[in-house]
Amino acid sequence: MACVSDLHIDSYDVIFANGGHVCLRYSASGSHDGEPHNGMKATGNKAAWHAAAIFEVEDGKIKGWTKEWDKLHMWKQLGWMEGDEHAEMPQTCGGPAQSAHARSHAYGGRTRTL
């Protein structure tokens, strides 16, 4: 994530590993000290959030993944939005336009909004 260049995985738990799939729950943190977000220069604000991901593994390598986290919570902490705006957001940090209120999921390296 180019906007949060100091991204850290602070802790993680393996929920299950079975049949070529591994599920992790993790905590991450970082600050907006990298590239601009929606034209907004680095705020320096720090954020901490929790996420879960299911990785598809084949021959010891990650073939794809699905990730879920509360992006709204992270964006508020980083100063990228003030309240509960529901407006469509323009291009962000290399990702597609998304509703600021949406939960986003990464699947196979692509971002998809539900």
N, C-alpha and C positions, 0 to 999 in steps of 0.2 A: 504494500500500500504506500505509494509514493508520498502521499500527504502526511502520513504518520511514519516517518522514517525511523523512529526509535521503537517500533513495535516489539513487544516482548510477550512471550507466552510465560506467564508467571507460575502456573501450575496446571496439571492435567491428570485425569483419571481415565483409565481404559475401562469402559463400561462392558464391552464384550469384544471378542475376536473369534469369528466363526465363519467357515466356508468362504474365505476370501474377502471378508468384510471386517473392518475394525471400527468401533464406535468410541469416540473420545469426547469427554466433557472437559472444557478448559476455561481458564481465566486469562485474560490478556490485558495489557495496558500500553499506553503510548501517549505521545503529545503531538499536536499539530505543529511540527517544526520543519516540515519538508515542503513539498510543492504546494502552490495555491490550491484551494478547494473552491470551486465555482467562482474563481477570480478573487477569492478572499485570501490575502496574504496570511502566512503562518501566524496563528493566534498565540502559540506557546501554551495553550490550555492542555491540561492532562485529562485523560479518561481511563476508566477501568470498566471492563465488561466481561460477561460470561457467554460462552457459545458451546455448541455441540456440532460434531461432524462425524459423518460415516464415510470411511475411505474404502474404496474397492481396490484390493491388492492382488496382483498377479505376478508370479515369479519374483517375489520380494520387492516389487516396485508398485508405486501408487498409480493406478490406471485411471481413476476418477474419484470424485468426492461430491458430497452434498453437505452444505454447512448452513446452520441457522443461528442467528443472533439478533438481538434487539438493536438494530441500527439507529433507531430514533434516540434511544438512551445514550448511545455513544456520541451521536451528532450533537445533542444538547450539551454534553460535557465539554466537547471540543469547541463549542461556541459557534457551530455551523447553523444553528437555528435557535430561536428564542423560546418558542412555546410549542403549541400543538398545530402548527401550520399543516394544511393538507394540500397545498399547492404543488403542482408538478415541478420538480427540480430539474435544472439543466444538467448537462454533462458533468460528471464528478470524477475526479481522480482516476481516469481511465475506465470508468464504468458507464453504463447506459443511463439515460434519463430515467428517474424513478420518482414515485410519490415519496415525500419526506416521511410520511406516516407508515409506509410499508415495511414489512419485514422482508429482507432479501435473503436469497439462498444462492450459494455458489454450487454449480453442478458441473462437474468435469472441467472446471476452470472458467466457466461462463457464469455471469450473474443473471438471475431471473427474479422478478418481483411478483409476488402473489397478491 
